[in-house]
Amino acid sequence: MITLDLRNARAGFFDSEKVVRLVDKANRKNLSKAGAFVRQTARNSIRRRKGSSKPGQAPTNITGTLKRFLFFAYDTGTKTTVVGPAATNQVFFNGAGQPVRGTVPQVLERGGSIQLLEVQWSDGVWRRADLRSRRRIAEKPQRMRTVRIEARPYMGPAYTANEKKIALLWKDSVKE
């Protein structure tokens, strides 16, 4: 004879809250790992060398700033992971001469143009203006120059290279 009390009977039913909680935990863990994979692949594709890369190849970075400013984060509100470069305090200008922040990573990934403010120094050479020292450049001749940059994607290829690895993260990931 089988004895069934209420406590044992409830244990046999499907606990949807527990399943949702376990799936959310697995998603958070796997999406964080996926973000780390994509970020590391993107970092490895950016080389430190003096010359510029060819269009279509990953960008090169002399100072290492782009490489250091690549991050990933899990967004609990949308339950997604965002991977990419953080905004820097570099200032560029739009067509109206108004300052625009954070355009370089987008231009590198997709291609496009940005405007640079340049100053002519006493040796006659035009150099990009350092806006942190406006007093030093105030009385020097200035010009705006539009620079066209061909696409040098690094985030898209990093994601594509990790797609299969990311898909495998969910295999047997929901465990009690």
C-alpha positions in Angstrom: 0.0 0.0 0.0 1.2 3.5 -0.9 0.9 6.2 1.7 0.8 9.7 0.4 0.8 12.6 2.7 0.4 16.3 1.6 4.1 17.2 1.9 5.2 14.3 -0.3 2.4 14.9 -2.8 3.5 18.6 -3.3 7.1 17.6 -3.9 6.0 15.6 -7.0 4.4 18.6 -8.7 6.1 21.0 -11.1 7.5 24.0 -9.2 7.5 26.8 -11.8 9.0 29.5 -9.6 12.0 27.2 -8.9 12.4 26.4 -12.6 12.3 30.1 -13.5 14.8 31.0 -10.8 17.2 28.2 -12.0 16.8 29.3 -15.6 17.5 33.0 -14.7 20.6 31.9 -12.7 21.9 29.8 -15.7 21.2 32.7 -18.1 23.0 35.2 -16.0 26.0 32.9 -15.7 26.1 31.9 -19.4 25.5 35.5 -20.7 28.3 36.7 -18.5 30.6 34.0 -19.8 29.6 34.9 -23.4 30.4 38.5 -22.7 33.8 37.6 -21.4 34.5 35.4 -24.5 33.5 38.2 -26.9 35.5 40.8 -25.0 38.6 38.7 -24.9 38.5 37.9 -28.6 38.0 41.6 -29.4 40.9 42.5 -27.2 43.1 39.9 -28.8 42.2 41.2 -32.3 43.4 44.7 -31.5 47.2 44.9 -32.0 49.6 47.4 -30.5 51.7 48.8 -33.4 52.6 52.1 -34.8 51.1 51.8 -38.3 47.3 51.9 -38.9 45.5 48.7 -39.9 44.1 48.1 -43.4 40.3 48.7 -43.9 38.4 45.6 -43.0 40.9 44.4 -40.4 40.8 45.0 -36.7 42.1 48.4 -35.6 45.6 48.9 -34.2 46.1 50.9 -31.1 49.3 52.7 -30.2 48.4 53.7 -26.7 46.3 50.6 -25.7 43.3 52.8 -24.7 40.8 51.0 -26.9 42.0 47.6 -25.7 41.8 48.7 -22.0 38.4 50.2 -22.4 36.6 47.1 -23.7 34.1 45.9 -21.1 31.1 43.6 -20.8 28.1 43.9 -18.4 25.0 41.8 -17.7 21.9 44.0 -17.6 19.4 42.6 -15.1 16.5 44.7 -16.5 16.6 43.4 -20.0 18.4 40.1 -19.1 21.1 40.7 -21.8 24.8 41.2 -21.9 26.3 44.3 -23.5 29.9 44.1 -24.8 31.9 47.0 -26.2 34.1 50.0 -25.6 33.4 52.4 -22.8 32.9 56.1 -23.7 36.1 58.1 -23.3 36.4 61.8 -22.7 37.8 62.4 -26.2 36.0 65.2 -28.0 35.2 65.4 -31.7 33.0 67.7 -33.7 29.9 67.4 -35.8 29.3 69.3 -39.1 28.1 72.4 -37.2 31.3 72.5 -35.1 29.5 71.3 -32.0 31.4 68.9 -29.7 30.4 65.2 -29.9 31.7 62.6 -27.4 32.4 58.9 -27.9 32.2 58.6 -31.7 35.6 56.9 -32.4 34.6 53.3 -31.5 31.4 53.5 -33.6 33.4 55.0 -36.5 36.0 52.3 -36.2 33.4 49.5 -36.2 31.2 50.8 -39.1 33.3 53.4 -40.9 32.3 57.0 -41.3 33.7 60.5 -40.8 34.6 62.7 -37.9 35.7 66.3 -37.7 38.9 67.2 -35.9 39.8 70.6 -34.5 43.4 71.3 -35.5 45.8 74.1 -34.4 48.8 75.4 -36.3 51.9 75.5 -34.1 54.9 77.8 -34.5 56.7 75.3 -36.7 53.9 75.6 -39.2 52.5 72.1 -38.6 48.8 71.5 -38.0 48.1 69.2 -35.1 45.0 68.0 -33.4 43.9 70.4 -30.7 44.1 69.3 -27.1 41.0 70.8 -25.6 42.2 70.4 -22.1 44.5 73.4 -22.6 42.2 75.9 -24.4 44.3 78.9 -23.2 47.3 77.5 -25.0 45.5 77.2 -28.3 43.3 80.3 -28.0 45.4 82.7 -30.1 46.8 80.1 -32.6 45.2 79.6 -36.0 42.6 76.8 -35.9 40.8 74.8 -38.5 38.2 72.0 -38.7 39.2 69.0 -40.8 36.9 66.1 -41.8 38.5 62.7 -41.6 37.0 59.8 -43.5 37.7 56.4 -41.7 37.1 53.1 -43.4 35.5 50.4 -41.3 37.8 48.4 -39.1 35.4 46.0 -37.4 36.4 44.3 -34.2 33.3 43.6 -32.1 31.2 42.0 -34.9 33.9 39.5 -35.8 34.6 38.8 -32.2 30.9 37.8 -31.7 30.9 35.8 -34.9 34.0 33.9 -33.8 32.3 32.9 -30.5 28.8 32.1 -31.7 29.3 28.3 -31.5 31.0 28.5 -28.1 28.2 30.7 -26.8 25.5 28.3 -28.0 27.3 25.4 -26.2 27.2 27.3 -22.9 23.5 26.5 -22.4 23.9 22.7 -22.8 23.0 21.1 -19.5 23.2 24.5 -17.7 20.0 24.4 -15.8 20.7 22.2 -12.7 19.2 21.9 -9.3 
